[in-house]
Amino acid sequence: MKTTTMQQVQFSHYGDPSVLDIVQVTIPAPGEGEVLIRIKASGVNFSDILRRRDRYFMPTPLPYFPGVEAVGEIVVLGSKVAAPFQEGMMVLGILPHGGAYAEFVTAPAQYCIPLPPGMDPVVATGIFVQGSTAHLMISQLAGDLQGKTVLVNAAAGGVGSLLVQLARQAGAKVIAASSSADKLAMAKAFGADAVVNYAEKGWGDQLRTLTNGVGVDLAFEMVGGDVYNETIRSLKKGGKIIIYGCASGIQGNIHPEYFVDESISQFGFNLAYYIGTYPEIWQQSLGAVIGLIMQGKLRIETASQFRLDQVAHR
C-alpha cells in the first residue's frame, strides 16, 4: 500500500452524534493471526448508539472507536494466518472491541467470514448482528412455528424485518407491529400477513381481533415500556415472548403473577452469549443466513447509507 494513514471515527466523551470525530491515524499492521482489511462497508447497529451514550451492557472505554462489523478486502495477512484466507479475499470481519468506522481495520482471522463472490458489501453488513440474531432466535428459541401466530415488534428494523421473513418461511402467520404507516408498509413488503401500529391507542385490541380473541402464540419484542406490557397481554394462554432488547430504555411493569396465571414463558436472547457459549451453532447460523441471501430467500434492506465523513451529522 502506498498510503500509511487513514481516517477513523472515534469519540472521547459520551453524548449525541456530535461527539463523533474523524481522526487521522496510522494504518495498523496485522499481528499474529490477524488480517488487515480495506473496508468497503461497515455496519451501523443500535449497539453503536448505546456505546456512544454509555448505555451499553458492557463498559465503553474512552476514547472509543465504534463499529463491530466490517466488510472488505484482505490486503495483508499477519503471521500464522492460514488457508482459506488470502490477499484479495472479501470477508466480513467481526470486531468485538469496535473499530469498523474506518478505512482499514485489523481483525483476528478466526473472526472473519469469507464471503461468496458477488455478494454486495452493504448487504453483507447485515449478516452478523442482524442476521445471526434473527436466525438464532428462530432456530434455537422459537420452536415449531408451523401454523402458529407470531407477533414481531419493530418489524421494519434490521432484525425485525428478518424475523418477519424467517417466521413466514417457518410456516407462521406473522403480525408485524411498528410505529408508523411507512414502517408498516415495509413490513408488509417483507411478507407480514397483517400489521398494527403500536403508536396508536387500542393496538392491543386490534391484535385480539386479528387472533379471534385467542392471542398470539409467540412474540418477538425489543421496544420495552407500554409496548412490552401490551405485548404480554396479547399472548395466548401458554404463549411465549422472546426479548432481545429494550430500545425505549423504559422497563415494562407486568406483575409476575400474570405469567403464572396465563402460563406464559419469557426468554431473553443475547448474541454475545451465543457466540461465546455456542460458537459452532452461531457459525452454522451465519452460514445459513449467507446461503438464504445468495439463494434470494432472504432480503436485507439498508434504509440509509452514509459516507465516513457524514457520521457526526447523522
N, C-alpha and C positions, 0 to 999 in steps of 0.2 A: 504494500500500500504506500502511496506517495504521501498522503496526509498523516499527521501524527496527533492531531487534536480533533475533538468532536464537540457537538452540542448535547447537553443533557439537562433534564429538568430536575430541580431539587426544591425543597422548602426547608427553611431553617427555623420556622416557628409555625404554630398551628393556626388555622383560620379558613377564610373563604378562598376562592381561586386566586385572588390577588397575591397570596403568599407564594405562589409558584414562580420560580425564577429560572431563566435559561442561563446556564453557566458553560463556559468553555473549559474542557478538561482534556487530559491526555487519554488517548485511546488505550484501554488496558490490554495487557498481554495475557493470554490464557495460561493458567497454571497447569499443574499436573492433573490430567483427567478432565480438562476443560476445553471448550472451543470458543473462538471469537466469532460472533455473528454480526454481519452487516444487516441492520434491521430494515425491513420493508414495511412492516405494520406492527403496532403494539396495541394490545387490548386495553380498554378503559372499563374498569369494573367498580361496582359500588364500594368494594373494599378499599380502593384507592381513595375514595372520598372520605370514608371513615378514618383512614390513616391520616389524611390531611387535617381532619377535625379532631384528631386524637380520641376517637371513639371506637377504635378497633379493639377486638377482644384480646389482642396481644399488644405489648408496648411498642410504640413507634419512636425509635431514637432519632435525634436531630444532629446534624442535618439528615434528611431522608430523601432517597431517590426513588420515586414511585414507579409502579408498573410491574406486574408479575407474569406477563406473557409477551414474548417477542417472537415474531415470525420473520425469518430472513435466511440469508445465505451464509453458510460456514465459510470464513475466509482464512482462518488459521486454526490448525489443530495443535493443542497442547501435547506435552509428552504423555505417553501411555494411553492415548486415545486410539482405540482400535476400530476395525470394521464393525458396523456398516458405515461409520462416519467418515466423510472425506470432504475435502475442499470443494466448494461449488454446490454441495447438497443443501436443499431447502429443508429447514427444520422449524418446529415450534419449540422454543426454549421456555422452560418454566423456571421462574426466578422467585423462590420463596422469600428472599430478602429484598426484592424490588430491583429497580434499575432499568426497566424496559422503556421508559420515556427517554429515549436517547437514539443516537445514530448507530452506535455499536454497543455490544454488551458481551461479557463473558458469561458462560453458563456451564455447569457440570454436564458432561456428555450423557450421564445417566438420567438427567432431567430434560433431555432433548428427544423429541419425537420426529423421526423422518417423515416428510410429507409426500404424498403421491405427486407425480409430475402433473402440472396443470392446475393444482389447487390454488384458488385465489387467496393471496396472503391475508386480505381483510376478512374473508370468511374463516380462515384458519384461526384467527384470534378468538373466535367464539368456541373453539373446541374444548379448551382446558377448563376454565371456571364454569362457563355456562353449560357447555355440552356434557361434561362428565357429572356435574351436579344434577342436571335433569335426568340423565340416563341412569345414574346410580340410584336416585330416589325411585324411579320407575322399576328398575330391575331388582333392587335389593329390599325396598321397604313397602312398595305399593301392594304387592301380591297380585293375584289373578284379577285382571280388570275386565275380562270379557263380560259384557252385559251390565257392568256397573255404571253408576253415575258419578262423575268426578268433577269437582269444582276446582278451578285454577284461578287464584287471585293474582293480580299484577300480570295478567295474561298476555299483555303486549310487550313485556320486558324480555330481556335476553333469555333468562331461564324459563319464564312463564310461557313464552312462545314455543319453546322446545317441548315443554310439558304438554301443551295442547296437542302438538303433533304426535308425540310418543304415546300419549294416552289413547288417542284415536286409533293409532296403529295397533294398540293392545286390545282393541275391541270395546273401549268405553264410550259412553255418551258424555261429552265434555261441555260443561257450562263455564264460560270464560267471564271473569269479573275484572273490571278496571274502572278508572276514574273519569273517562271522557269518551265521547262518541267516536273520536278518531282512533283512540286506542282499541275500542271495542270492534271497530271495523277491521283493524289489523288482526285482531284475534279471530274474527270470523274468517278472514282470508287464510289463516293458518289451519282452519278446519273445525273451529268450535261449532257445536250444534246449536247452542243458544248463548246469549250474552246478557249480563246485568251490570248496571252502573252503581258501584258502591259509594259514589259521591251523592247519590240521590236517596232521599228518605224512602223507607219501605222496601229497600232492595232485598231484605231477608224474606219479605212476603212474596216477592217475585220468585225467589228460589223455591219456596214451598209450593207455589203454584206450578212451577216447572217440573216438580217432582211429585205432583199429585198429593201433596201434603205429607209425603213419606220422609223426605230429606235426602241428602246426598250420601253416598257410600264412603267417599273419600274426598278430602280437601287438601290442597297444597297452599300454604299460607306463609307470607313473608312481610305483611304490612303492619300488623300489630294494632293496638288500641281497639276502637269500636269495630273495625273490620274483623279483627280476630274474634271479638265477642260474638258478633252476629254469625260468623262462620261456624263457631262451635254450636250455636243454637240451630244452625241449618243442617247439622249432621243427623242422619237417621239413628235410631237405637242400634247400638253395636257398631256405629261408624268409626272412622279413623281420620285423624288430621296429622299432617306432616309439616313441621315448622322448619323453615330453612333461613329465617332472617326476621328482622323487625325494622323495616325501612323507616317507619314513622318515629321510631325511638320511644313509642308510648306502649306501656305494658297493658295487656288485657286484664280483666278483673272477674273472670268466671270463677265461681266458688268451686272448690274441688268436689264438693258433694254432687254437683251436677254431672260430673264424669261418672260417678258411682251410679247415680240414678239412671242415667242413659246408657251405661256400659260403654262409654266412649274411650278410645285409646288415642294417646297423643305421643308422637315420635318427633325427635329432633334430628336434624341432619347437619353435619359439619364436614365439608370436603377435606379439610386438612386432617381430620381424624381418619377418614377412609384412606387417604394417601399414606399416612404413617402406619396404620394398623393392618390394612388390607391392600398392599401395593399391587399384588397380582390382579385382584378384582378390579382395581382402579385402572390398571393398564389395559385390561380386557375391555373395560367400558370405553376408554379412549379409542381403542381400535374399532369398536362397534360404531361409535359416533362418526369416525372418519369414513368407515365403509358406507354408512347410511347417506352421508353427504355426497360421496362420489357416485352412489347409485341414484342420486336425485330423490331420495326418500325423506330427506331431512333438510329443511331450509334454515339457514342462519342469516338473519337480516341485520344490517347495521344502519341504525337510524341516522347517525351523523358521523362524519369523518373530519378530522382536523389536522392541519399541519403542526409540526412540533412547536413552531413559534407562535401558534394561536392558543396554546394550552392555558395560559394565565387569563385569557379573555373569555373562557367558556365555563 
